Amino acid sequence: MRFNDALIEEINDCHPTPGTCAFWWLGQMSFIVKTATKTLYFDPYLTDEERRLFPSPLRAALIDHADFVFGSHDHTDHIDDATWKAIATASPRATFVLPSGLAGPVSRRLSLPESRMLPLAADATVSLDGLTIHAIPAAHEQLNDRNENAIFVVSGDGITLCHTGDTCLYEGLIPRLLACGPIDICMLPINGRDARRLRRNCIGNMTYQEAVDLTGALHPRLVIPGHYDMFPDNTENPMLFASYLEIKYPDQDFWIGPHARKILFPY
């Protein structure tokens, strides 16, 4: 594992070929993915706060190479204002992708020009700078029509990624995802939901069992569970996901590992 300058150096020195990529998990649903031509940040949450169970492995101000930054919804651990501001300054070429219902509020709050943002409507598909991006509605505990929660399916350089952000299963989700074509890597939450958390406005996600079922329906080449490690009152044991997946879909490949470690795909 590497941190801060060493991690940036590792990312810059990594040169995947078309059809391959490298990824680094930064905790929660924060991922860096590097393809042959792009460096992508999904839901980067890099602000050090007391409530975190571990410090951020990367200072956002060091990120001067981002091509696209994705924010699935407007919770601090997914659209982190301080992180987005720092990346916007350090990576002047970066495009910030988010659900269209958030574009105005986020632009005003961060003083981020709308010219640097790519707001996507529900079920929209956009091609930009070598990427094709599908925005699929996410049901963060509940589905609504405000277009403030998104799942992103991103294709480019021979790799297709599905970053679900925070979502529960809902009727019509699986056909929408399958319509995007075969998925190479799927990143999804497993922390679940319950009355205790919802009572204190901790909005929930798929259970690990539901995440396994979604994986079985999509058959990605690799699945990565997330959103189980960051906050002491909102965790899950990823080995429960792994055990259930191995029993139900024994041929499905998955990755569970430490933060900030470079993983090459395919292995």
N, C-alpha and C positions, 0 to 999 in steps of 0.2 A: 504494500500500500504506500502511496505517496500523498503528500499534502501540499497545498498552496503552490509555491513556485515549482516545486518538483512535480506536482501533478500537472500543472500547465505545460511544463517541459515534456512530460510523458505524452500528453495529448498531442502536442505539436510534432513530436517525433514519430507518432504513429501514422502510418500511411496505408490504410486498407485499399485493396483493389476492388474493382466493381464486382458486386455479388457477395462482398464480405463487409464486415464493419467491426468496430470495437465499441464497447460500452463500459461505463463506470456508473455504479449505483452510489448515490450520495445520501441515501436514507429517504424514508417516507416514499413519495412517488417522484423523487428528483433523480433524473438520469441525464448523463451526457452520452450522446451517440455520435461517433465519427464514422462517416462513410467515405467513399473514395474522394468526394469533392466537398463535403459539407460537415460542419460541426454544429450539432443540434443540442439544445438544452430543453429538457422537458420538466416543467414545474420546479425550477430551481429554487430551493428554500435554503439560503445560505446565511441568514442572520442568526447570530448566536443569541439565544434567549435562555433564561433560567429554566424554562419548562422543558427544554430539550434534554433527552437522555444522553446525548453525546455532542461534542462540539462540531461545528461545521468543518468539513475537511478542506474547504476552499473559500478564499476571500473573493467576493464577487468583483471587486475592483481589479483583480488580476485577469479577468476574462476578456481578453482583447481579440479573440478569434471566433466569436459566436457568429454564425450565419443566420440561424433562426432560434428564437426563444418561444416556447409554447407555454401557455397558461390555461389550464383546463377549467378553472373557476376561481372566483374571487374570495378564497380563504387564504390566510397568510402563509400557510404551508404549501400553497400551490401558486399563487401570485403574491410574491413577497416584494413589497414596494421597494424596500432598500436594495434588494438584489437586482430588480429590474432597472432601477435608476443607475446603479453602478455599471451594469452591463451595457446599458444604453450609451453611457459616456465612454466606456473602454472599448466597446465594439461598435463603432459608428455605422458599420454596414449591416448590423443585425436587424432583422425583421421580427416583430413581436406578434405572435399569432394567438388569438383568443376568440371566445364566442362573441358574436356581434352585440349581444345585449350588454356586454361589459365595456365596449369600446369607449363610449363617451365618459363614463365615470372614471375609468382607469387613465384615460388620456388627460383628463383635468387634474386628477389627483397626483399624477406623476409628472405633469408638464411634459408629457411625451407627445410629440407631434403625431397627428393621425397619419401622416405620410409614412411613418415608420411602423405602423400597425397594419395587420392583416386581420380584420374582423370577419368572421365567417358565420353565415346564417346556418340554421339547422339543416342538415342533409346537403349542404353545399359541397361542391368539389372545385378546387382551384389548382391550377398549375402555375408555378412561379419559380424561376431560376433553377430549373431542373428537378423540382419536387412537385409531386401531385399530393394534395392534402384533402382528405375527406373529413368533414366535421359532422359527427353523429351525436344526437342529443344524449346526454347522460342523465340518469335518475339518481341524483344524490339524495338518497332516502326516498324522494318522490320525483316524479316527472312533471315538469311544468312547461308552459309555452313562452317563457320569458327569454329563452335562449341565453342562459347564463352558465350552463354546465355542458361541457363537450368532451367527447371521446375523439381523439385524433388518429386517423390512419394515414401514415405518411410513406410515400414510395419515392425512391430515387436511388440511382447508382446500383440498381439491381437488388435492392433491399426494401422490404415492406415492414414497417413497424406499426404496432397498435399500442397506443398509450391511452388507457381508459380513464385516466384521472380518477375521480371518485364517482362510483356508480353502483347501483343495485341492478339486478336483472329486471327486465320489463318485457312485456309482449311486443315483439317486433324488433328487439335489439339484435338478436342473432341473425335474422335475415339481412338486416342492414349491414352488419359486419361481413357476412359472407359475400355480399354483393361487391365488396371492395377487392375481392380476389384473395389468393393465398397469402397468408401472413407468415412472415419469418419469425419475428419476435413479438410477443405480447406481454405487456407490463400491466399488472392489474392489482387492485387492493384486496386484502383478505381480512381486514380487521373487524368486519361484521357490524352489527348494530343491536341495540336493545333499549328498553325503556329507561334504564338508569342513565345512559348517555344522552338519549334524546331529551330527557327532562332538563338536563343542563345545557341544551342546545349544541350537543356534540352530534352532528348529523352523520348518519352511518352509511355503510357500504355493503357490498357482498360479504357473506360469510365465506370461510375458506371452502366449505362444501359447495357453495354456489359458484365460487371461482373455479373450482375443479370442473363443475358441470359446463361452465362457459368454455373452459379450455378444451374439454372433450368435443364440444360442438364446433369449435373453430379449427382445431388441429394445427396450431402453429408449430413451426419447427422447434421453437424454444419458448417456454413461458417463464416469467419472472414474477414472483409474488412481491408485493410491497405494502406500504402503509401499516406496518405492524411494529415498528421499532422506535418511534420518535418520542412519544409522550407516555408517561407512566400510567395514565388512566385510559389509554386507548390502544392497547397492544393485542397481539395474538402470537401464538407459537407457530412459526412457519413450518415446523416439522409435521404439524397436523395436516397442513395442506399437502406436504410432500408424501406423507403416508397414504392419505386418501387417494391422491393422484396415482401413486404407484399401484395401488390395488385396483382402482377403477379403470385407469388407462395406462397399463404397464409400458406401452411403447412411447409414451409422451416424454420428451426431454424437458428438463426444468433446470433452473439455476437458483441456488440460494447461497449467498456468500457474504463476505465482509464489505464494508463501505470502501469506496475509493480504490478499488482494485481493478486493473485493466483486464477485461475479458474479451478475447477475440472470438468472433462468430463468422463461420462455423468453427468449432473447436479444432 
